[in-house]
């Protein structure tokens, strides 16, 4: 009652339900309850197979199916669970799909292994050159990545691999023999080169000899003879030593000449000592001749002079330089004095009194120095000096007479400017011009003109007053621009010192250079002297910044040239795929390198692109050839697909007869090495052809299966009509006729649903003994059976059967959940065995039951 309250509510009064009697054929003792814990503790897969097939609950069957791993048992379980428990079937199907995937993977692995063996067998016939081992290594790597394969494939691989290794070993032996000969020849060449180098080193030892006795004691002539013998021994191997032998003989003779020279003139140390002690010119010249002879011998031998002779040569050069400098200084002084006298004469002739007199004073000072050094002036210079002094005396007399009127005129002009309204800058220019004229007029004046000067100064101050404010503003602007320029220099200095040029963004650096230059130009005008000094500092910083960019450009240029060289070497690479991949990598690297000088960058790019295009052109040719081969394979595949499509249009009987032919087409298709770009599409088309054939077969099977159900239901209806005739006690002749027709119908039916023909025969065998009471009982049992089918299929029952369905479900709860229906097959068996149901109920019940059957099959 508590359970009923939970179902219908505690406030409702529960009335006993009068359910129709349930026909139970046989009461069996309850089965022991098997829980999930039992499944967890069971490892016997045969026991788990029974639980997965016949377990009382779906979770129990699913748990048992999850623990089964044997492929054979999973295939058995799939057959029973397909129509019995869809959840268990999904679990089993997923596990079997794993096995099928492994089978497909193994098959693909065998095909890949066979292809590697074919490549290896073809590789044996290739030339054992430098690429032979590299290609073999690639094939070995591909084989190592495969995993476990069959023994036959492994043996095939080992035979081909051994053949390749034997070919490489034979090639290696031939190379070793050649290398041994090369080694001996290299040793002979090395011996000859060492003899020549020893001869060259001997010249240094000879130069360093401190005394002639050292040469005699060292016995250099005998050593030179021994080195000559070594050269002749090396030449016996018929090596190309003509050039080396010639150079050896030439240096040998030069070295012997050096020894004779030292014996005659003395050693380098002796010559150096001579120069150190030399005082007169004759000794110096003698040492100089010997030094020149040593230098000549050194040039012939290509050797450096000893340090002692370097010091002696430096001292000799210093002596001659000092004498030359003194002579040149005297000549320059005379030339300067003569030029100064000429300028003084010109100034006097032009009336520049002040300038002429300044030159006269300077000439007097220089004349004292020259007379002290040369004792007397040359006649030509003395004549110029006399002319200059005469002309200067004439100029003094005339200047005193002409200068005063000019100064008075300049004062008048300056006073006129004081009352003008012209532009301050133009006014300042005119004032400066008048001041310059005053200075020019005043040059060389002897008279006292302070009054005129004071008038001129006063007029200048009055005239300049309007310009003062203008130029003060200009001065302030110059100072402001100077400050901004100084700030810009400080910013550039901080930028150069603080910026990480190893990871520079060079586009930004170039923009900084341009911006700094443009900003510098805007800060103008500036004070001249300070601006010039700051300009030098700015230009130095800009040169440093430009140097950074230049270095980066040069580095980029070198990097691109290196990529060009690498691309050029790839032109001769026989491995086209490797060459193409490498050139793609080079192109990617090219993009990462910054720019260089524009014109050179374009030239480098054109050259690099030329090499890349050549490699891609080779690849295109290879692609075209490969594409032609792939197209041929694709055409073969299309032909096989067309054959398969033709079979899909044939009848089921023709398909059965052509099974071997279809399998042969499938094997031929799988043996094709399909092109990658079309493999998926062709495989899909081929799979679609197979699917079409399989669909046609499945459709035929489905139609046959559905027809077998129709035949079964027709047979059951015919048996039911016969049973109704028996219940109605029709005449024996009529019953015999109907039974004969019924037996003919059953005998002529070609196919029955699997597992139900025996039940059909049992019902037919009991048809003659049916009674009216059986009819009533079986009709009620068929109603309950229909309700059970609707519960199992998840279908709603009609409103008229709601109460009966409720009563059945309550009865199930009272008996225990283990009595529930879990599959539809037992219900079908019970339906077949229910005989004699009346026409009034049968049609409706059949429609409801058959609808549930179709839902469960779907």
RASULUR-V843760 format. One record per backbone hydrogen bond with DSSP energy under -0.5 kcal/mol. CO is the residue of the C=O (numbers start at 1). NH is the residue of the N-H. Records with the same first field share a line. If there is no record, write none. Layout:
# RASULUR-V843760
CO = NH ; NH
This chain:
# RASULUR-V843760
1 = 5
2 = 6
3 = 7
4 = 8
5 = 9
9 = 12
13 = 15
16 = 18
17 = 19
21 = 23
22 = 24
23 = 25
26 = 28
33 = 35
35 = 39
36 = 40
37 = 41
38 = 42
39 = 42
43 = 45
44 = 48
45 = 49
46 = 50
47 = 51
48 = 52
49 = 53
50 = 54
51 = 55
57 = 61
58 = 62
59 = 63
60 = 64
61 = 65
62 = 66
63 = 67
64 = 67
65 = 68
70 = 74
71 = 75
72 = 76
73 = 77
74 = 78
75 = 79
76 = 80
77 = 81
78 = 82
81 = 85
85 = 89
86 = 90
87 = 91
88 = 92
89 = 93
90 = 94
91 = 95
92 = 96
93 = 97
94 = 98
95 = 99
96 = 100
97 = 101
98 = 102
99 = 103
100 = 104
101 = 105
102 = 106
103 = 107
104 = 108
105 = 109
106 = 110
107 = 111
108 = 112
109 = 113
110 = 114
111 = 115
112 = 116
113 = 117
114 = 118
115 = 119
116 = 120
117 = 121
118 = 122
119 = 123
120 = 124
122 = 125
123 = 126
127 = 129
129 = 132 ; 133
130 = 134
131 = 135
132 = 136
133 = 137
134 = 138
135 = 139
136 = 140
137 = 141
138 = 142
139 = 143
140 = 144
141 = 145
143 = 146 ; 147
150 = 154
151 = 155
152 = 156
153 = 157
154 = 158
155 = 159
156 = 160
157 = 161
158 = 162
159 = 163
160 = 164
161 = 165
162 = 166
163 = 167
164 = 168
165 = 169
166 = 170
167 = 171
168 = 172
169 = 173
170 = 174
171 = 175
172 = 176
173 = 177
174 = 178
175 = 179
176 = 180
177 = 181
178 = 182
179 = 183
180 = 184
181 = 185
182 = 186
183 = 187
184 = 188
185 = 189
186 = 190
187 = 191
188 = 192
189 = 193
190 = 194
191 = 195
192 = 196
193 = 197
194 = 198
195 = 199
196 = 200
197 = 201
198 = 202
199 = 203
200 = 204
201 = 205
202 = 206
203 = 207
204 = 208
205 = 209
206 = 209
209 = 269
211 = 214 ; 215
212 = 215 ; 216
213 = 217
214 = 218
215 = 219 ; 220
216 = 219
219 = 223
220 = 224
221 = 225
222 = 226
223 = 227
224 = 228
225 = 229
226 = 230
227 = 231
228 = 232
229 = 233
230 = 234
231 = 235
232 = 236
233 = 236
234 = 237
235 = 238
239 = 241
241 = 245
242 = 246
243 = 247
244 = 248
245 = 249
246 = 250
247 = 251
248 = 252
249 = 253
250 = 254
251 = 255
252 = 256
253 = 257
254 = 258
255 = 259
256 = 260
257 = 261
258 = 262
259 = 263
260 = 264
261 = 265
262 = 266
267 = 271
268 = 272
269 = 273
270 = 274
271 = 275
272 = 276
273 = 277
274 = 278
275 = 278
280 = 284
281 = 285
282 = 286
283 = 287
284 = 288
285 = 289
286 = 290
287 = 291
288 = 292
289 = 293
290 = 294
291 = 295
292 = 296
293 = 297
294 = 298
295 = 299
296 = 300
297 = 301
298 = 302 ; 303
306 = 310
307 = 311
308 = 312
309 = 313
310 = 314
311 = 315
312 = 316
313 = 317
314 = 318
315 = 319
316 = 320
317 = 321
318 = 322
319 = 323
320 = 324
321 = 325
322 = 326
323 = 327
324 = 328
325 = 329
326 = 330
327 = 331
328 = 332
329 = 333
330 = 334
331 = 335
332 = 336
333 = 337
334 = 338
335 = 339
336 = 340
337 = 341
338 = 342
339 = 343
340 = 344
341 = 345
342 = 346
343 = 347
344 = 348
345 = 349
346 = 350
347 = 351 ; 352
348 = 351
351 = 353
352 = 356
353 = 357
354 = 358
355 = 359
356 = 360
357 = 361
358 = 362
359 = 363
360 = 364
361 = 365
362 = 366
363 = 367
364 = 368
365 = 369
366 = 370
367 = 371
368 = 372
369 = 373
370 = 374
371 = 375
374 = 376
378 = 382
379 = 383
380 = 384
381 = 385
382 = 386
383 = 387
384 = 388
385 = 389
386 = 390
387 = 391
388 = 392
389 = 393
390 = 394
391 = 395
392 = 396
393 = 397
394 = 398
395 = 399
396 = 400
397 = 401
398 = 401 ; 402
399 = 403
402 = 406
403 = 407
404 = 408
405 = 409
406 = 410
407 = 411
408 = 412
409 = 413
410 = 414
411 = 415
412 = 416
413 = 417
414 = 418
415 = 419
416 = 419
417 = 420
423 = 427
424 = 428
425 = 429
426 = 430
427 = 431
428 = 432
429 = 433
430 = 434
431 = 435
432 = 436
433 = 437
434 = 438
435 = 439
436 = 440
437 = 441
438 = 442
439 = 443
440 = 443
442 = 445
443 = 353
447 = 449
449 = 453
450 = 454
451 = 455
452 = 456
453 = 457
454 = 458
455 = 459
456 = 460
457 = 461
458 = 462
459 = 463
460 = 464
461 = 465
464 = 467 ; 468
465 = 468 ; 469
466 = 470
467 = 471
468 = 472
469 = 473
470 = 474
471 = 475
472 = 476
473 = 477
474 = 478
475 = 479
476 = 480
477 = 481
478 = 482
479 = 483
480 = 484
481 = 485
482 = 486
483 = 487
484 = 488
485 = 489
486 = 490
487 = 491
488 = 492
489 = 493
490 = 494
491 = 495
492 = 496
493 = 497
494 = 498
495 = 499
499 = 501
500 = 503
501 = 504
504 = 506
505 = 508 ; 509
506 = 510
507 = 511
508 = 512
509 = 513
510 = 514
511 = 515
512 = 516
513 = 517
514 = 518
515 = 519
516 = 520
517 = 521
518 = 522
519 = 523
520 = 523
522 = 524
527 = 531
528 = 532
529 = 533
530 = 534
531 = 535
532 = 536
533 = 537
534 = 538
535 = 539
536 = 540
537 = 541
538 = 542
539 = 543
540 = 544
541 = 545
542 = 546
543 = 547
544 = 548
545 = 549
546 = 550
547 = 551
548 = 552
549 = 553
550 = 554
551 = 555
552 = 556
553 = 557
554 = 558
555 = 559
556 = 560
557 = 561
558 = 562
559 = 563
560 = 564
561 = 565
562 = 566
563 = 567
564 = 568
565 = 569
566 = 570
567 = 571
568 = 571
569 = 572
570 = 573
574 = 576
575 = 579
576 = 580
577 = 581
578 = 582
579 = 583
580 = 584
581 = 585
582 = 586
583 = 587
584 = 588
585 = 589
586 = 590
587 = 591
588 = 592
589 = 592 ; 593
590 = 593
597 = 601
598 = 602
599 = 603
600 = 604
601 = 605
602 = 606
603 = 607
604 = 608
605 = 609
606 = 610
607 = 611
608 = 612
609 = 613
610 = 614
611 = 615
612 = 616
613 = 617
614 = 618
615 = 619
616 = 620
617 = 621
618 = 622
619 = 623
620 = 624
621 = 625
622 = 626
623 = 627
624 = 628
625 = 629
626 = 630
627 = 631
628 = 632
629 = 633
630 = 634
631 = 635
632 = 636
633 = 637
634 = 638
635 = 639
636 = 640
637 = 641
638 = 642
639 = 643
640 = 644
641 = 645
642 = 646
643 = 647
644 = 648
645 = 649
646 = 649
647 = 650
651 = 655
652 = 656
653 = 657
654 = 658
656 = 659
658 = 662
659 = 663
660 = 664
661 = 665
662 = 666
663 = 667
664 = 668
665 = 669
666 = 670
667 = 671
668 = 672
669 = 672
672 = 674
675 = 678 ; 679
676 = 680
678 = 682
679 = 683
680 = 684
681 = 685
682 = 686
683 = 687
684 = 688
685 = 689
686 = 690
687 = 691
688 = 692
689 = 693
690 = 694
691 = 695
692 = 696
693 = 697
694 = 698
695 = 699
696 = 700
697 = 701
698 = 702
699 = 703
700 = 704
701 = 705
702 = 706
703 = 707
704 = 708
705 = 709
706 = 710
707 = 711
708 = 712
709 = 713
710 = 714
711 = 715
712 = 716
713 = 717
714 = 718
715 = 719
716 = 720
717 = 721
718 = 722
719 = 723
720 = 724
721 = 725
722 = 726
723 = 727
724 = 728
725 = 730
726 = 729
731 = 735
732 = 736
733 = 737
734 = 738
735 = 739
736 = 740
737 = 741
738 = 742
739 = 743
740 = 744
741 = 745
742 = 746
743 = 747
744 = 748
745 = 749
746 = 749
748 = 750
753 = 756
756 = 760
757 = 761
758 = 762
759 = 763
760 = 764
761 = 765
762 = 766
763 = 767
764 = 767
766 = 769
767 = 770
771 = 775
772 = 776
773 = 777
774 = 778
775 = 779
776 = 780
777 = 781
778 = 782
779 = 783
780 = 784
781 = 785
782 = 786
783 = 787
784 = 788
785 = 789
786 = 790
787 = 791
788 = 792
789 = 793
790 = 794 ; 795
791 = 794
798 = 801
799 = 802
801 = 805
802 = 806
803 = 807
804 = 808
805 = 809
806 = 810
807 = 811
808 = 812
809 = 813
810 = 814
811 = 815
812 = 816
816 = 819
817 = 820
824 = 828
825 = 829
826 = 830
827 = 831
828 = 832
829 = 833
830 = 834
831 = 834
833 = 835
838 = 841 ; 842
839 = 843
841 = 845
842 = 846
843 = 847
844 = 848
845 = 849
846 = 850
847 = 851
848 = 852
849 = 853
850 = 854
851 = 855
852 = 856
853 = 857
854 = 858
